[in-house]
């Protein structure tokens, strides 16, 4: 999703945790297993009947091109941040078509008492934030308060489906208010009527005394009401001004480069709370960007300094005669090798810049052909390493959507990385399979197991694995970063597993329609 609008509704009542906390990659993607399923319900929060009803609604919306919907109901999540969790989850699933960006994701976290609506940019005009909030308030919250999550979720999805289909849901939210005419009757019948009866039985002196008392009471009451109104208005204004003042301070801190500042979220569904959550999410993003920027500068400085220092040292030694003349050729060879290494590093960095800045081509192409081209390009390196190749590539074409050249580079980089870390005389595997609307490309090698704590770092810039596992001493840690960058541009994902010396990289591609 290119642009995402997020709404939060805190559910009322204590909801006990029945299962462990999930990470986004641990939530079962039922769509991948069965295209007719749209509800991921690993903890059994929703009944079978509710799941079947929601699946039917989502299938109807998809068939008619209104929206692509995914519903998730879990007991708890890791980190406790449903905002970031929902964004990462539905973005990784690729909810919504690439052309219309018509994805709708609904996440219920029982333990956190939160429900999140995540809409693609193509639905923002149909399902704006305010409308989603009213759907939650009018249709979902009443059932959730009673502990009936199935009924609440079904009612909410039905209301959203009615809006998406061009109909209208009852979102007035005023069902409990009395009409004006009834209020008038009550006032006349229960206040004016008895007052008139009292006046009819009283004499003139009593009336005069009553009016004087009434006037005195009126002014006294008016003064008290005015004071109370002023105090109430002042307190209300201060409560509303305080978070705004905090936002101003936080904004100034962000502008000064202090991304550790966070705003306090009130926990309700007010616009102030949503704005605070958005500010905190922005701060998290800026903080991560700043961390990556500093790490990038430090890594670039290190990678450039090492060969430049070597070149300068040997050059000065030759020029001032401190190095033996008989070894000048040897030192000149070192200078030449370091110069070429420096050139390769600069070229890699330019490749990254071009990939990040260029507009991705969107075309239909044969993924099998790209896999074969990448494998042939790696033939020499594979032979040098003495590796066997096990390729499972379908004979028939597998047509996908994306940039042919960039995806070919992804496969080549994965093969190059696998060959680099593969044990000599072992087997290098390249496989391609189709499941539903996705094609899966897997590159696997046999070598040393990658530590679990290192796997999340593999795709970072300049990250280098333990070189004892690699025959390549001149790597820069940019190959897998390029892979991740290209796949992110395609809104595709890549997973890594490493067990018992077998490491596998698997990425997805959207099938052509």
N, C-alpha and C positions, 0 to 999 in steps of 0.2 A: 504494500500500500504506500502510495506516494505521500498522501497527506492523511493524517489520522486525527480524528476527533474522539476524545475519551470522556465518558461521564461516569460518575461514581454515585452509588446509593448505599449508605450504611444500613444494614438490616438491623432490626430491633430484636433483642432477645439474646440470651447466651446460647451459643452453638458449640457443643463439645466436639473436640477433634477425635475422629474415629480411625484415622490412618496417618501414615507418615507424611512429611512434607515433600512436595514435588518440585523438581526443576523443570523448566520448559521442555527440555529434550526428553523428559521422562513421562510426559503426558501422552497416552496412546492416541495416535492419529488414525481414527477409525476409517477415514476416507481412503487412506492408503490400502487398508485391508479390504474394504467393501465400499464402492462408490455410492451405494444406496444408504449408507449410514452417515449421519451428520452430528451425532451426540456422543461425546466422550464422557463416560460416567464410571470411571474406575472404582470409586468408592461406594457405588450403589445409592447415591443420594436421591436420584430420580427413579420412579417406578418404571417397570417395563412398559406399561401403558402410556406413560408420559413420554418416554423415549420414542416409542412407535409413533405417537401423534406428532411430536416435533420433527422426526425424520420425514414424515409425510408432508408436513408444511414446507420444510426446507427443500425437499425434492420438487415440489410444485413450483416454488419460487425459482429454482435453478432451471427447470425445464422451460419455463416461460421467459427466462432471461432477466427477471427482476433483480435477483441478488444471489450471491453464493454465501451461504450461512454455515457457521460452525458454532456449536454450543458445547461448553465444557463445564462440568460441575465436579469439584474436588473438595476434600475436607480442609486441606491446608497447603501452602506453598512455601518454598524456601525464601528467606529474606524478608518476608512480610510486606513487600512492595507490590501490590496488585497492579499498579500503574505500569511499571516497567515489565512485569511478568506478562501481562496481557499483550502489550505491544510486541515483545519478543516472540511470544507463543504464536500469535496469529500471523505475524510477518514471516516466521520460519515455515509455517504451514502453507504460505502462499494463498491465503483466503481471498477470493475475488479474482475476476478475470483481468489479465494485463491490459486489455483494451479499454474497458469501462471502469476499472477499479471499483467494482460493485460488491466488495466483501463486507460482511457483517459478522463480527465475532462477539459472542456473549460468554463471559466468564463469571461463574459463581464460586466464591471461596467461602465455605461454610464457617470455618474457624475464625476468619477475619471479619465475618459479617459484611461482606462487600460483594457487589455485583458490578461488572464493568461491561459497557457497550463499546465496541471498537468498530468504527465505520470507515470504509474507504472513501476517498475523495469523491467518487461518483455518486455516493449516497448522501452526502452532506446536505444537499438541497432538499432531499426527501425526508431524511431522518436527522434533523439538526439536534444539537445538544438538548435544548429545552424540551423538544418532543420526546426524546428518549427518557428524560427524567420524569416526565408526566406518565409515560407508559409504566415506568417502574413504580411510581407512587400510587397510581390508580389500579394497576392490574397485578403487580407482583408483590408489593409490600404487604397488603392485607393477608394474603395466603402465607407468606413467610412468617408473619407474626404468630400465626397459628401452628407453625411448624410443618406446614404442608408445602414443601419446596416443589413437588411435582406439579401441583395445581398452579402455583405462582409462576413457574417457568413456562408452563403451557400457555397460560393466559397472556404472559408478556410476549411470547413468540407469536401467538395469534394476533395480538394487537399490532405488533411490528409488521407482520405479514399483510394485515389489512391496509396499513398505510402504504407499504411498498407496492401493493397491487392497485393503488389508486383510490382505495376506499377511504372511509373515515372511521376512526375509533372514538369512543366516548371518552374524551380527555378533558372534559370541562372541569372536573374536580370540584363541583359546587353542589353535589347531590345532597349534602347535609344542611344547606342553607335554606331558610324560609323565604318564600317570595315576598315582595314588598307589600302586596295587598293584605297578606295575612298578618304581617307585622303591624299594619295600620289598624286592622280589626282588633288585634290584641291591645294596642295602646288605647283605642277608643273604649273598648269594652271593659278593660280591667283597670284603667287609670282615670280617664275622663268621666266615665259613667259614675263610679262611686264618689268622685269629687263633686259632681253635680248634685248628687243625692244629699251629701253633707251640707252643701251650701243652701239647699232648699229648706232644711229644717232649722237653720241658724237665724237669730235675730240680727239687727243692724249693728248693735254694739259689739256683739261677738264677732261679726264679720270684720269690723274695723280692727279689733285687736288681732284677729287672725291674720289679716293682710299685713299689719305691722310686723308681726312675728315672721310671716312668710318672707317679707322683704329683707328683714335682718338675716334670716336664715339663708336667703338666696345669695346675698352679698358675701356672707361668711363662707358658704359652700363654694361660691365662685372663686374666692381668694384661695381657699384650700386646693381646689381643683387646678387653678393656675400654677400654684407652687409645685404640686405633684407633677403636673404636665411638664413644667420646666425641668424638674429634677430627672424625670423619666427621659425627656428629650436629650438632656445633657449626658446622662449615662449611656443612652443608646448611641449618641453621636461619638462619644469617646470610644465605645466598643468598636464602632465601625472605623474610626480614624486610626486607632492604634495599629491594626494590621496593615493599613495603608502606609502608615509611618514606617513600620517594619519593612515593608516592601521597598520604600524609598531608600532606607539604609542598606538593604540587601543589594539593591540595584547599584548603588554607589560602590559597595564592596566588590561586586562582580566587575564593574568598570575598572576598578583599581587592581584587578587580578587576584582577589581573594575569593576563591571558589569553595571555601570551606563553610561559608555562611549558609545557614538553612532557615527557612521560615517555619513557624509552628503551625501545623495543620489542625484546625478545630475539630475535625472528625464529622462534621455535618455535610449537607449537600448544598450549602450556600455557595454563591459565586466567589466569595472571598476565599473559602476553603479550596475550591477548584483552582483559583488563581495561585494560591500558595503551593498547591501540589504541582502546578505547571512550572512555577518558579524553581522549586526544588529539583524537578526533573531537568530543567534547563541547567541548573548549577551542576548536577551530576554529569551531564553531557559535556559542559565546558571544562569541568575538572578532569574528565577522562581525556578530552582533546588536548588540554595543557600538558597532562602527563605524557601523552604520546609525542607531543611536540618536543618536550625536553629530552625524552628518551631518544627521539630521532636525531636531534642535534648532537647529543653525546655520542651516539653510535656512529653517525657520519664522521664526526671529528676523529673518533678512534680509528675507523677504517681508512680514512684518508691520511691520517698522521703516520701510521705505521709504514706504508710503502714510501711516503715522501721523506721520512727520516732516514730510511735505508738508502734511498737514492742520493740524498744530500750528503750523507756520511761517506759513502764510497766515492762519490764524485770529488768531494773535498780531499779525501785521502790520495786519490790519483793526481789531482792538480798540485797539491803541496808536497808530493813525493814521500809521504809517510808510509804508503803501501809499497811493498816490493814490486819492482817493475815486472818481474817474471809472472806475477799473479794478476797483472792488470786485466788480462783477457777474462780471467775467472770473475773478477769483480765487475767488469763491464757486462758480462752475461747476467749477473745478479741484478744490475741496474736495469737491463733490458727486460728481465722477467717481472720486476716490480713495476716498471712502467706499463707493461701490458696488463698486469693485474689491476693497476689503478685505472686504466682505460676501461676494463671490463666492468669495474664497479660503477664508474660514471655512466656507462652505457645502460646498465641495469636500472640505475636511478632515473635516467631519462625515459626508459621504457615505462616505469611506474607512473611518472608524471603524465606521459602521453595517454596511458590507459585511463587514468583518473579524470583527465580533462576532455578526452575525445568522446563524441557522441556514439553510443553503441548502435551498431547496425542490427536491425531486426529482420531476419529472413528465415526461410525454411531451408534446411540443409540436412544431408545424410550424416548422422552422428557416427555410423559405422565407418564411413569413408574418412572422417576426421581421426578416428581411432587408429585406422590403418596407416594414415600418413604420419601420425605422431610416432607410431611403433617403428616404421621404416626409418625415420629420422634418428631414432635412438639405436639403430642396428650396430653401428661401430662401437659405441660406448658399452653396449651389452656384450659384444664379443670380447672387448678388452677385459671386462670383468669376469668373463668366462661363465656367463649366466645362461640358463635355459629359459625359454619363453613358453608360457601356456596362455594362449589367447582364445577366448570364447566370444567371438564377434559374429552376430547373425549374418547369414548370407544375404538375406533380404534387407532392404533399406529401412532404417529407423529415422524417420523425419522428425526433427525437432525445430523449435523456434529460438533464434538467438544470433549471435555474431560468430560466423563460421571460424574465422581466423583466431579470435580470442579463445574460443572453446578448444580449438586444436592446440593452442599454447597451454591451456590448462592441463590437458592430457599429457603433453610433452613434459611439462614441469613435474607432474606427479610421477611419470615414468623415470625421469632423471633423478628425482629424489629417492625413489625406490631402489634404483640401480646403485646409487651412491652408498646407501646404507645396507644393501643386501650382502649376505654372506657369500664369499666366493664359491662358485660352482653350484649355487642354489638356483631355485626357479622363480622367475618373475611372472606374475599373473596380471593379465588385463582382460576384464570381462565387461559385457554390456547386456543389460536385461531391461525389459519393459514391464511395468506394472501400473495398470490404469492409465492415467494421464501423464505419468512421469516415466522417463528413461533413467536408468541407474548405471553409472560407470564406476567400476571398482578397479583399483590398482593395489596389488598386494605383493609383499616381499617376505623373505625369511631372513632374519638377523637377530639382533638383540631386542628385547622388549623395551619399549619406551616407558619410562616411569609415568604413573598416572598423573602426578603433579606437573609434569612437563607438557602433557598433551594440550591443555588450554593455551600454551604459549607458542605452539608450533607455527601459527599463522601471523605472529607479530613480526614487525620489521626488524631485521638484523638479529633475530633470534637464531642461535646456533646450538644444535644438539651436541651432546657429548661426542667430541671428535674421535674418541677411541672407537666409536661405532662406525666411523666413516673413513673411507679411503681418500676422500677429497679434503685437502688441507687449504683450499683457496675459496671455500664457500663464503657467501656474504649473508646468508639468512634472508634472502629476498625472494627466492623461488616460490615458496608456499605463500608468502604475503601477496605476491602477484596473483596466485590462484584464488585466494580469498577475495581479493579486490574485484577480479573479473566476475566471480560467481555472485558477489553481492550486487554488482551492477545488473546482473541477470535475474536478481531476486530468487536465486537458488541457494541451496545449502550444501555443506560438505561435512561429513562425520568421519571420525578417526577411531579405530580400535587397535589395541596392541596387547596380545596375550600369548604367552608361551613362545615368544620369539617370532610370531607372525603379526605383521602390521598391515592394516588395510585402510585405504582412503576411498570413500564412496561419495560421489556427488550426484545431484539430480539435474535433469533438464526437462523443460515443459514440452510435451508432445505437440506437434503441429496439428491443427484442427482441420 
